[in-house]
Each structure stands twice: as structure tokens, then as C-alpha cells.
Amino acid sequence: MGWHVARALSEFADVWVVTRANNRVAIERALETEPSEGLRFVYLDLPDWARWWKRGNRGVQLYYYLWQAMAFVRARALHREQVFDVAHHVTFAKYWAPSFLAGIGIPYIWGPVGGGESTPEPFIAAMSARGRIYERARVAARRLAELDPWVRRTARLSSIAFATGPETAARLHALGATDVRERTQVGLSAEELARLSRPPSQKRVGDGVRFVSVGRMIALKGFDLGIRAFARSAPANADYWLIGEGPERVRLVRLAAELGVEGRVHFLGWLSREETFDRLTKCDALIHPSLHDTGGLACLESMAAGKPVICLALGGPGLMVTPETGRAVPAVGPAQAVDDLADAMRELAGTECRDALGRAARRRASTIFGYASAAKEFARAYESLRSPIERVLA
């Protein structure tokens, strides 16, 4: 996200990016083939002795704080030389991790940031023990982080804060942000949009309907809801592909067997991004029953491939999917959600409805959720923060 946003923004402004040193090789290789005069990079990292414990995500929060402090010192020094008009924190993209960049003394934009979404309580009770522990720990960590004075300071100093959904927007307001706007953090580049619009690598065999879900097999992704809905609604010639791995896989395989659909629910494991794109083009609709999802990149990729999305009306996917592009069903409780997901799958088994939704989904993905569109919105935000005199002189 950071790379694509920076590259798209360089069409509208001179952009200086402060990023980790381990990104340098990939960035410089990309700039050799796609140079940008308006894009400059400053590489920073902690010394080796301060990085070893971050491996495997040990101590990542402490590392983040130390890196932010170092980035602030460098950005403040650069500001004295370059006189920046605006500072913009793009990643980490969660509202309960502060950004010291807000203290430089110029207009500051935070986000899009997410993380304010929570699994509805009735769904937590139906999770595995691992899932329940994760959800309780996540809520506790978030509440503790909201007490951090640096998080509150980041919110208060934000000229504009972009939230990925209404739940995060409410948390930002509570922390002291005044101008909060909603914008998804995910997007697609022009190259990705073009790739997803291409037909599949091989001609599809058979005339049945094929559903797909993509993501880590963890409790919050709600794959069990998708399998239950599929077992209840799918015609005999329907298949359900699940792309991904995770600790819930054994439980999900067992569930498919218990429901008598083990021969039609296919666990494909981890696939490369290119392989996943190809599989998306060979399916008819994405099932995305995630219980809290800040972004929902799989939804956007499916929409770009011309496939409608069936999701829960929660988080980023709930905002991304409209009645014209898919079905975002309520999330009151597990039984209700399975019923509504099953109804939507049964409806989308019909070719005419599915095709119309898919065409609208592709239009929405390309016109609203491309990184070029995000860059235009950010550029308008930058311009709005300049004083009237600066606008006249420009």
C-alpha cells in the first residue's frame, strides 16, 4: 500500500517517503523501470542489535515506537531543508499505533487507519477456544493502547484523519480527531486491474457454479459460516474453493465432512498472488464472511475480476460491496448469518443476476478503488490544508 500510494501521489506532488532500509533494493529496482521525478526515498532502520528480537513479530510494537522516533528526527531535519507543506502517515494502518510525524508542526494527515472493528459478541461464543482467546486479547490490547498519550496526541494533531469504516471513525473521534473521513486502505494498481480483467489461463470445464474464499484460516475469517451456508444452499453441481492455510483448517475440513459436502469443498492451500488471480477469474462469486476486516483486499480483487461478492455487512467489505455489486448481509448472530449467506448464494447461482452484479463490481473497482483514485482524493485533501495565500501564489 505504501509503495502504490506514494507512486500515485507523485503525479500530483513532490513526495518524500521515509521508509525502512529493507525496502531499498525492491524500490530502487522498481524505479529503474518506472522512474518518477517527483518521488524521493529516505531509508532508515535501527541498528542490528535493536532488530534481532523483531524477527517473527517478537516485540514488533516496541520496534515500531523506536523506528517512529528515528523517523520523526529525520523528517524534522528534512523539513528544515525542504519546507514541506503536509505530512502524511500511511502505514502502519491501525488507529491504535501512534505516529510521531504529527509533531513536525505542519498540517498532518493520518491514514487511512483501521482496527476499530470488533467481532459481534454472538459470534465469539461460537468460535473455537483459540479464536475466543484471540478476540478477547485483541480487544484488551486495543483498549490499553487507547490510553497511550501518544495515540491521543496523534489523533488531536491530525488535520484530517481517514478511517477505513464507521467503527474506526468513532474511535478516532473519541480520541480527539476533529475532521474524520472514511476511505478504504486497500486499492489496486492499474497493472493489477488490467491483470484481473483478463480471461482465465484455461477454458473452464463444466457448467456448474463455483464459489471461492481467500484468506488465512483463522476464526475471525468466518470460513465455517461460508461452509455451513454452502451446504445449505448450493445445488448439486456447485463447488466451493478455499484458498489459504491456518490453524482452523483441520476444524474446517472436519466440518465439511460432517455436513456431507467434503467432496465439493476443496482446500487449495496457499497460492501465489498470480495463481490466486487466475483462480478468481475461474470462479463465479467470492464468499467473504469475515467477522472484522479493516480492508478486504480479496473482495476488491474479486470485484476487479468481474465477480460479485457475498460478505457480512461489517468493516471494510461492508462499505465496499453495494447491492449493485454483491450482497452484504447483516451479522446479528451465527444462525441468522448462515441463513442470509445461504440465500445470497442461492440467488447468485442464477447466471443472469450474477453476470449483472459482476459487471457493476468491475466498474466500481476500477473507478473508485484504484490507487490513482485514492491519490486524487489525498491530493485534494492536501490542497484544502494550504492557506488561501499559498493557493494564490501556487
URFEN-V465634 format. One record per residue. N is the residue number from 1. RES is the residue in one small letter. OMEGA is omega as a letter, one per 20 degrees, with the letter a starting at -180 (none if undefined). BURIAL is I if it has 16 or more other ideal C-beta (glycine too) atoms within 10 Angstrom, else O. D_LAST is the distance of its C-alpha to the last C-alpha in Angstrom with 2 decimals. Layout:
# URFEN-V465634
N_RES_OMEGA_BURIAL_D_LAST ; N_RES_OMEGA_BURIAL_D_LAST
This chain:
# URFEN-V465634
1_m_a_I_29.23 ; 2_g_a_O_27.15 ; 3_w_a_I_27.12 ; 4_h_r_I_26.30 ; 5_v_a_I_23.45 ; 6_a_a_I_21.85 ; 7_r_r_I_22.38 ; 8_a_a_I_21.00 ; 9_l_a_I_17.84 ; 10_s_r_I_17.18 ; 11_e_a_O_16.40 ; 12_f_a_O_13.20 ; 13_a_r_I_12.26 ; 14_d_a_O_13.74 ; 15_v_r_I_16.82 ; 16_w_a_I_19.45 ; 17_v_r_I_22.71 ; 18_v_a_I_25.53 ; 19_t_a_I_28.73 ; 20_r_a_O_32.46 ; 21_a_a_O_33.98 ; 22_n_r_O_36.35 ; 23_n_a_O_33.53 ; 24_r_a_O_32.82 ; 25_v_a_O_35.33 ; 26_a_a_O_34.36 ; 27_i_a_I_30.60 ; 28_e_r_O_31.09 ; 29_r_r_O_33.56 ; 30_a_a_O_31.15 ; 31_l_r_O_28.35 ; 32_e_a_O_30.92 ; 33_t_a_O_31.27 ; 34_e_a_O_27.73 ; 35_p_r_O_25.35 ; 36_s_a_O_21.69 ; 37_e_a_O_19.33 ; 38_g_a_O_16.85 ; 39_l_r_I_19.80 ; 40_r_a_O_21.57 ; 41_f_r_O_24.63 ; 42_v_a_O_26.33 ; 43_y_a_O_29.99 ; 44_l_r_O_32.03 ; 45_d_r_I_35.50 ; 46_l_r_O_38.30 ; 47_p_a_O_41.27 ; 48_d_a_O_44.13 ; 49_w_a_O_46.34 ; 50_a_a_O_43.87 ; 51_r_a_O_43.33 ; 52_w_a_O_46.88 ; 53_w_r_O_47.45 ; 54_k_a_I_44.43 ; 55_r_a_O_46.24 ; 56_g_r_O_47.37 ; 57_n_r_O_44.93 ; 58_r_r_O_47.06 ; 59_g_a_O_45.04 ; 60_v_a_O_41.73 ; 61_q_r_O_40.49 ; 62_l_r_O_41.26 ; 63_y_a_I_39.64 ; 64_y_r_O_36.48 ; 65_y_a_O_36.40 ; 66_l_r_O_36.95 ; 67_w_r_I_34.34 ; 68_q_r_I_31.75 ; 69_a_r_O_32.59 ; 70_m_r_I_32.20 ; 71_a_r_I_28.87 ; 72_f_r_I_27.59 ; 73_v_a_O_28.69 ; 74_r_a_O_27.02 ; 75_a_r_I_23.69 ; 76_r_r_O_23.70 ; 77_a_r_O_24.44 ; 78_l_r_I_21.67 ; 79_h_r_O_19.19 ; 80_r_a_O_20.42 ; 81_e_a_O_19.70 ; 82_q_a_O_16.46 ; 83_v_r_O_14.83 ; 84_f_r_I_14.20 ; 85_d_a_I_12.09 ; 86_v_r_I_14.96 ; 87_a_a_I_18.58 ; 88_h_r_I_20.45 ; 89_h_a_I_24.24 ; 90_v_r_I_25.57 ; 91_t_j_I_29.23 ; 92_f_a_I_31.89 ; 93_a_r_I_31.47 ; 94_k_a_I_33.84 ; 95_y_a_I_33.20 ; 96_w_r_I_36.05 ; 97_a_a_I_34.72 ; 98_p_r_I_32.28 ; 99_s_r_I_29.08 ; 100_f_r_I_28.75 ; 101_l_a_I_25.07 ; 102_a_a_I_24.55 ; 103_g_a_I_25.49 ; 104_i_r_I_22.73 ; 105_g_r_O_21.12 ; 106_i_r_I_17.76 ; 107_p_a_I_17.28 ; 108_y_r_I_19.89 ; 109_i_a_I_20.83 ; 110_w_r_I_24.50 ; 111_g_j_I_25.93 ; 112_p_r_I_27.17 ; 113_v_r_I_30.32 ; 114_g_r_I_33.79 ; 115_g_r_I_37.34 ; 116_g_a_I_38.15 ; 117_e_r_I_40.46 ; 118_s_r_I_44.21 ; 119_t_r_I_47.26 ; 120_p_a_I_49.08 ; 121_e_a_O_52.22 ; 122_p_a_O_54.80 ; 123_f_a_I_53.57 ; 124_i_a_I_53.90 ; 125_a_a_O_57.63 ; 126_a_a_I_58.14 ; 127_m_r_I_56.50 ; 128_s_r_O_58.38 ; 129_a_r_O_58.97 ; 130_r_a_O_56.27 ; 131_g_r_I_53.75 ; 132_r_r_O_54.72 ; 133_i_a_O_54.39 ; 134_y_a_I_50.93 ; 135_e_r_I_49.66 ; 136_r_a_O_51.17 ; 137_a_a_O_49.81 ; 138_r_a_O_46.27 ; 139_v_r_O_46.26 ; 140_a_r_O_47.70 ; 141_a_a_O_45.14 ; 142_r_r_I_42.27 ; 143_r_r_O_43.73 ; 144_l_a_O_44.24 ; 145_a_r_I_40.68 ; 146_e_r_O_39.36 ; 147_l_a_O_41.11 ; 148_d_a_O_39.09 ; 149_p_r_O_37.01 ; 150_w_r_I_34.28 ; 151_v_r_I_33.99 ; 152_r_r_I_33.76 ; 153_r_r_I_31.21 ; 154_t_r_I_28.99 ; 155_a_a_I_29.24 ; 156_r_a_O_28.65 ; 157_l_a_I_25.53 ; 158_s_r_I_23.94 ; 159_s_r_I_20.91 ; 160_i_r_I_21.79 ; 161_a_r_I_25.01 ; 162_f_r_I_25.84 ; 163_a_a_I_29.61 ; 164_t_r_I_31.60 ; 165_g_a_I_33.90 ; 166_p_a_O_35.27 ; 167_e_r_I_37.58 ; 168_t_r_I_34.90 ; 169_a_r_I_32.64 ; 170_a_r_O_35.59 ; 171_r_r_I_36.04 ; 172_l_r_I_32.40 ; 173_h_a_O_32.73 ; 174_a_r_O_36.01 ; 175_l_r_I_34.46 ; 176_g_r_O_31.91 ; 177_a_a_I_28.77 ; 178_t_r_O_27.36 ; 179_d_a_O_24.83 ; 180_v_r_I_26.78 ; 181_r_a_O_26.11 ; 182_e_r_O_28.40 ; 183_r_r_I_27.55 ; 184_t_r_I_30.02 ; 185_q_a_I_29.60 ; 186_v_r_I_31.24 ; 187_g_r_I_29.99 ; 188_l_r_I_30.96 ; 189_s_r_O_29.39 ; 190_a_r_O_29.61 ; 191_e_r_O_32.58 ; 192_e_r_I_34.37 ; 193_l_r_I_33.93 ; 194_a_a_O_35.40 ; 195_r_a_I_38.23 ; 196_l_r_I_39.23 ; 197_s_r_O_39.38 ; 198_r_r_O_42.00 ; 199_p_a_O_45.67 ; 200_p_a_O_47.88 ; 201_s_r_O_49.46 ; 202_q_r_O_52.91 ; 203_k_a_O_54.29 ; 204_r_r_O_55.11 ; 205_v_r_O_58.82 ; 206_g_a_O_60.35 ; 207_d_r_O_59.29 ; 208_g_r_O_58.98 ; 209_v_a_I_55.93 ; 210_r_r_I_54.16 ; 211_f_a_I_52.04 ; 212_v_r_I_50.08 ; 213_s_a_I_48.65 ; 214_v_r_I_46.51 ; 215_g_r_I_46.07 ; 216_r_a_O_47.88 ; 217_m_r_I_51.29 ; 218_i_a_I_50.93 ; 219_a_a_I_51.96 ; 220_l_r_I_48.55 ; 221_k_r_I_47.97 ; 222_g_a_I_50.80 ; 223_f_r_I_52.39 ; 224_d_r_I_55.74 ; 225_l_r_I_54.54 ; 226_g_a_I_53.61 ; 227_i_r_I_57.02 ; 228_r_r_I_58.87 ; 229_a_r_I_57.02 ; 230_f_a_I_57.69 ; 231_a_a_I_61.38 ; 232_r_a_I_61.64 ; 233_s_a_I_59.89 ; 234_a_r_I_59.76 ; 235_p_a_O_62.12 ; 236_a_a_O_64.56 ; 237_n_a_O_62.42 ; 238_a_r_I_59.30 ; 239_d_r_I_57.99 ; 240_y_r_I_55.56 ; 241_w_r_I_53.75 ; 242_l_a_I_52.46 ; 243_i_r_I_50.16 ; 244_g_r_I_49.91 ; 245_e_r_I_52.10 ; 246_g_a_I_52.68 ; 247_p_a_O_55.34 ; 248_e_a_I_55.95 ; 249_r_a_I_57.04 ; 250_v_r_O_60.77 ; 251_r_a_I_60.64 ; 252_l_r_I_58.88 ; 253_v_r_I_61.38 ; 254_r_a_O_64.19 ; 255_l_r_I_62.69 ; 256_a_r_I_62.47 ; 257_a_r_O_66.13 ; 258_e_a_O_67.21 ; 259_l_r_O_65.60 ; 260_g_a_O_67.25 ; 261_v_a_I_64.14 ; 262_e_r_O_64.20 ; 263_g_a_O_64.80 ; 264_r_r_I_61.66 ; 265_v_a_I_59.21 ; 266_h_r_O_58.09 ; 267_f_a_I_56.55 ; 268_l_a_O_54.59 ; 269_g_r_O_53.38 ; 270_w_r_O_50.17 ; 271_l_r_I_48.61 ; 272_s_a_O_45.78 ; 273_r_r_O_42.51 ; 274_e_r_O_43.38 ; 275_e_r_O_46.86 ; 276_t_r_I_45.51 ; 277_f_a_I_43.22 ; 278_d_r_I_46.30 ; 279_r_r_I_48.38 ; 280_l_a_I_45.84 ; 281_t_a_I_46.02 ; 282_k_a_I_49.82 ; 283_c_a_I_49.88 ; 284_d_a_I_49.65 ; 285_a_r_I_47.88 ; 286_l_r_I_46.52 ; 287_i_a_I_48.26 ; 288_h_a_I_45.99 ; 289_p_a_I_47.92 ; 290_s_a_I_45.87 ; 291_l_r_I_46.45 ; 292_h_a_I_43.09 ; 293_d_a_I_40.34 ; 294_t_a_I_36.75 ; 295_g_a_I_35.46 ; 296_g_a_I_38.14 ; 297_l_r_I_37.02 ; 298_a_r_I_40.40 ; 299_c_a_I_39.79 ; 300_l_r_I_36.52 ; 301_e_r_I_38.19 ; 302_s_r_I_41.11 ; 303_m_r_I_38.98 ; 304_a_r_I_37.18 ; 305_a_r_I_40.69 ; 306_g_a_I_41.57 ; 307_k_r_I_43.82 ; 308_p_a_I_43.98 ; 309_v_r_I_43.93 ; 310_i_a_I_46.45 ; 311_c_r_I_45.28 ; 312_l_a_I_45.78 ; 313_a_a_O_43.39 ; 314_l_r_I_42.09 ; 315_g_a_I_38.87 ; 316_g_r_I_36.36 ; 317_p_r_I_38.82 ; 318_g_r_I_39.67 ; 319_l_a_I_36.08 ; 320_m_a_I_35.66 ; 321_v_r_I_38.90 ; 322_t_r_O_39.30 ; 323_p_r_O_42.50 ; 324_e_a_O_41.26 ; 325_t_a_I_40.87 ; 326_g_a_I_43.73 ; 327_r_r_I_45.57 ; 328_a_a_I_44.40 ; 329_v_r_I_47.65 ; 330_p_r_O_48.20 ; 331_a_a_I_49.21 ; 332_v_r_O_51.83 ; 333_g_a_O_54.44 ; 334_p_a_I_55.73 ; 335_a_r_O_58.37 ; 336_q_a_O_56.08 ; 337_a_r_I_53.30 ; 338_v_r_I_55.82 ; 339_d_a_I_57.13 ; 340_d_r_I_53.72 ; 341_l_r_I_52.65 ; 342_a_r_I_55.97 ; 343_d_a_I_55.47 ; 344_a_r_I_52.04 ; 345_m_r_I_53.51 ; 346_r_r_I_56.38 ; 347_e_a_I_54.04 ; 348_l_r_I_51.90 ; 349_a_r_I_55.07 ; 350_g_a_O_55.01 ; 351_t_a_O_53.34 ; 352_e_r_O_51.86 ; 353_c_a_O_50.00 ; 354_r_a_I_48.83 ; 355_d_a_O_47.42 ; 356_a_r_O_45.44 ; 357_l_a_I_43.93 ; 358_g_r_I_43.13 ; 359_r_r_O_41.23 ; 360_a_r_I_39.12 ; 361_a_r_I_38.58 ; 362_r_r_I_37.22 ; 363_r_a_O_34.76 ; 364_r_r_I_33.52 ; 365_a_a_I_33.22 ; 366_s_a_I_31.20 ; 367_t_a_O_28.79 ; 368_i_a_O_28.17 ; 369_f_r_I_29.16 ; 370_g_r_I_27.73 ; 371_y_r_I_25.31 ; 372_a_r_I_22.75 ; 373_s_r_I_22.98 ; 374_a_a_I_22.67 ; 375_a_r_I_19.53 ; 376_k_r_O_17.88 ; 377_e_r_O_19.06 ; 378_f_r_I_17.83 ; 379_a_r_O_14.30 ; 380_r_r_O_14.36 ; 381_a_r_I_15.79 ; 382_y_a_I_13.13 ; 383_e_a_O_10.41 ; 384_s_a_O_13.01 ; 385_l_r_I_13.39 ; 386_r_a_O_10.07 ; 387_s_r_O_10.65 ; 388_p_a_O_9.91 ; 389_i_r_O_8.58 ; 390_e_a_O_6.03 ; 391_r_r_O_5.07 ; 392_v_a_O_5.41 ; 393_l_a_O_3.81 ; 394_a_none_O_0.00
